[in-house]
């Protein structure tokens, strides 16, 4: 029997000297505690050393994936097949053993006794392999572990979503800073031209106007129409609204109640406004980047809830793989942990949704149906996430199909109205549970019931027969029983 063992330095092939002793020993690890006892049981048959660290990393990576690498294949070909050895080969990986047996024709075995023997070989490996010193073994092991860790970190598919986590975190920070800066621009410039805040609602457009106009006395001299036409958000159909806004700005600027400011003040205000504009452009660029990354990493999740909500869910879970391990109930309330624990502590109702509340499908539903829609959407998201993270080359076909199902559910809930919420309400006429059923349908059901079922009539007839039973003689008793039996049919 031969034993295949891999070390950080190279491949080792050991020959078992006494197989009967190996089978008879119950605990090999405790019985073989030194190199002399191990040398009486196995001996080194052949050894193939790695040329460098790159070759060791490549061979180890192949073994981790249960693949037969070129180095191992050549080693077994020269040591076993070319020498025409008929011994069986003991290995520690069943998948690798099946591939060796298929490609090289070597019979591979695997059992617990051999695993214990490999543990003993691992503890005494430096004394058995004489060509390698203990210092060289430690150095090669350390270098292999560092290189293998670096290789896994570089090519691991789980680390691709790190870019999404960082991007959505940066986007949240940029939105906070953008709101703070834009409000500061309005407050600062409001001392000079306070009426402009009521005319312009958009923060970015307000900052652009401040940066373009400067002091309000320059408004009559500037071509505001050309300024609005150069904006990216300008549409030709809104020319009348734009002209009205320009006229209002010019008329209000003539009678403004703001204070006069110096050139240094307006210079600093314009500098802050330009920062707001540049930050808005950077935010839009980050949104485009995030959309492209989410479409590549989680296409089905993006089709269901959008790139922003999907990225927030991934960031909250830590990674796409971690999010795929979450059940649908956890995905539904992900982001509402404080409210959940507070509700459990105070014995109140638990929250119905967390980050998933910001999805467009939940926003389409009415407030009374959002809990149900969020539960349905979370279940579909759990399915989409697992397809994205564990599927091979997934596309967004599943997400689109599931989104149509959820949209159909939203329409059904809106059409039903209060059908499910008023199930316990009974109508006095006919005993119907739903108050929203119109009178025509209620009468139709009631008339159909009376025409097809005459149970009430038969019950009254039986009751009358019981009341008049004393009038029957003994001869008619049997006839009464027959009539009652036939009525019950």
RASUL-V73474 format. One record per residue. RES is the residue in three letters. BURIAL is # if it has 24 or more other ideal C-beta (glycine too) atoms within 12 Angstrom, else .. Layout:
RES:BURIAL  RES:BURIAL
This chain:
UNK:#  UNK:#  UNK:#  UNK:#  UNK:#  UNK:#  UNK:#  UNK:#  UNK:#  UNK:#  UNK:#  UNK:#  UNK:#  UNK:#  UNK:#  UNK:#  UNK:.  UNK:.  UNK:.  UNK:.  UNK:.  UNK:#  UNK:.  UNK:.  UNK:.  UNK:.  UNK:.  UNK:#  UNK:.  UNK:.  UNK:.  UNK:#  UNK:.  UNK:.  UNK:.  UNK:.  UNK:#  UNK:#  UNK:.  UNK:.  UNK:#  UNK:#  UNK:#  UNK:#  UNK:#  UNK:#  UNK:#  UNK:#  UNK:#  UNK:#  UNK:.  UNK:.  UNK:#  UNK:.  UNK:#  UNK:#  UNK:#  UNK:#  UNK:#  UNK:#  UNK:#  UNK:#  UNK:#  UNK:.  UNK:.  UNK:.  UNK:.  UNK:#  UNK:#  UNK:.  UNK:#  UNK:#  UNK:#  UNK:.  UNK:#  UNK:#  UNK:.  UNK:.  UNK:#  UNK:#  UNK:.  UNK:.  UNK:.  UNK:.  UNK:.  UNK:.  UNK:#  UNK:#  UNK:#  UNK:#  UNK:#  UNK:#  UNK:#  UNK:.  UNK:.  UNK:#  UNK:#  UNK:.  UNK:#  UNK:#  UNK:.  UNK:.  UNK:.  UNK:#  UNK:.  UNK:#  UNK:.  UNK:#  UNK:#  UNK:#  UNK:.  UNK:.  UNK:#  UNK:#  UNK:#  UNK:#  UNK:#  UNK:#  UNK:#  UNK:#  UNK:#  UNK:#  UNK:.  UNK:#  UNK:#  UNK:#  UNK:.  UNK:#  UNK:#  UNK:.  UNK:.  UNK:#  UNK:.  UNK:.  UNK:.  UNK:.  UNK:#  UNK:.  UNK:.  UNK:#  UNK:#  UNK:.  UNK:#  UNK:#  UNK:.  UNK:.  UNK:#  UNK:#  UNK:.  UNK:.  UNK:.  UNK:.  UNK:.  UNK:.  UNK:.  UNK:.  UNK:.  UNK:#  UNK:.  UNK:#  UNK:#  UNK:.  UNK:#  UNK:#  UNK:#  UNK:.  UNK:#  UNK:#  UNK:.  UNK:#  UNK:#  UNK:.  UNK:.  UNK:#  UNK:.  UNK:.  UNK:.  UNK:#  UNK:.  UNK:.  UNK:#  UNK:#  UNK:.  UNK:#  UNK:#  UNK:#  UNK:.  UNK:#  UNK:#  UNK:#  UNK:.  UNK:#  UNK:#  UNK:.  UNK:#  UNK:#  UNK:#  UNK:.  UNK:#  UNK:#  UNK:.  UNK:.  UNK:#  UNK:#  UNK:#  UNK:#  UNK:#  UNK:#  UNK:#  UNK:#  UNK:#  UNK:#  UNK:#  UNK:#  UNK:#  UNK:#  UNK:.  UNK:.  UNK:#  UNK:.  UNK:.  UNK:.  UNK:.  UNK:#  UNK:.  UNK:.  UNK:.  UNK:#  UNK:.  UNK:.  UNK:.  UNK:.  UNK:.  UNK:.  UNK:.  UNK:.  UNK:.  UNK:.  UNK:.  UNK:.  UNK:.  UNK:#  UNK:.  UNK:.  UNK:#  UNK:#  UNK:.  UNK:.  UNK:#  UNK:#  UNK:.  UNK:.  UNK:#  UNK:.  UNK:.  UNK:#  UNK:.  UNK:#  UNK:.  UNK:.  UNK:.  UNK:.  UNK:.  UNK:.  UNK:.  UNK:#  UNK:.  UNK:.  UNK:#  UNK:#  UNK:.  UNK:#  UNK:#  UNK:.  UNK:#  UNK:#  UNK:#  UNK:.  UNK:#  UNK:#  UNK:.  UNK:.  UNK:#  UNK:.  UNK:.  UNK:#  UNK:#  UNK:.  UNK:.  UNK:#  UNK:#  UNK:.  UNK:#  UNK:#  UNK:#  UNK:#  UNK:#  UNK:#  UNK:#  UNK:#  UNK:#  UNK:#  UNK:#  UNK:#  UNK:#  UNK:#  UNK:#  UNK:#  UNK:#  UNK:#  UNK:#  UNK:#  UNK:#  UNK:#  UNK:#  UNK:#  UNK:#  UNK:.  UNK:#  UNK:#  UNK:#  UNK:.  UNK:#  UNK:#  UNK:.  UNK:#  UNK:.  UNK:#  UNK:.  UNK:#  UNK:#  UNK:#  UNK:#  UNK:#  UNK:#  UNK:#  UNK:.  UNK:.  UNK:.  UNK:.  UNK:.  UNK:.  UNK:.  UNK:.  UNK:.  UNK:.  UNK:.  UNK:.  UNK:.  UNK:.  UNK:#  UNK:#  UNK:#  UNK:#  UNK:#  UNK:#  UNK:#  UNK:#  UNK:#  UNK:#  UNK:#  UNK:#  UNK:.  UNK:.  UNK:#  UNK:.  UNK:.  UNK:.  UNK:#  UNK:#  UNK:#  UNK:#  UNK:#  UNK:#  UNK:#  UNK:#  UNK:#  UNK:#  UNK:#  UNK:#  UNK:#  UNK:#  UNK:#  UNK:#  UNK:#  UNK:#  UNK:#  UNK:#  UNK:#  UNK:.  UNK:.  UNK:.  UNK:.  UNK:#  UNK:.  UNK:#  UNK:.  UNK:#  UNK:#  UNK:.  UNK:.  UNK:#  UNK:#  UNK:.  UNK:.  UNK:#  UNK:#  UNK:.  UNK:#  UNK:#  UNK:.  UNK:.  UNK:#  UNK:.  UNK:.  UNK:.  UNK:.  UNK:.  UNK:.  UNK:.  UNK:.  UNK:.  UNK:.  UNK:.  UNK:.  UNK:.  UNK:.  UNK:.  UNK:.  UNK:.  UNK:.  UNK:#  UNK:.  UNK:.  UNK:.  UNK:.  UNK:#  UNK:.  UNK:.  UNK:.  UNK:.  UNK:.  UNK:.  UNK:.  UNK:.  UNK:.  UNK:.  UNK:.  UNK:.  UNK:.  UNK:.  UNK:.  UNK:.  UNK:.  UNK:.  UNK:.  UNK:.  UNK:.  UNK:.  UNK:.  UNK:.  UNK:.  UNK:.  UNK:.  UNK:#  UNK:.  UNK:.  UNK:.  UNK:.  UNK:.  UNK:.  UNK:.  UNK:.  UNK:.  UNK:.  UNK:.  UNK:.  UNK:.  UNK:.  UNK:#  UNK:.  UNK:.  UNK:.  UNK:.  UNK:.  UNK:.  UNK:.  UNK:.  UNK:.
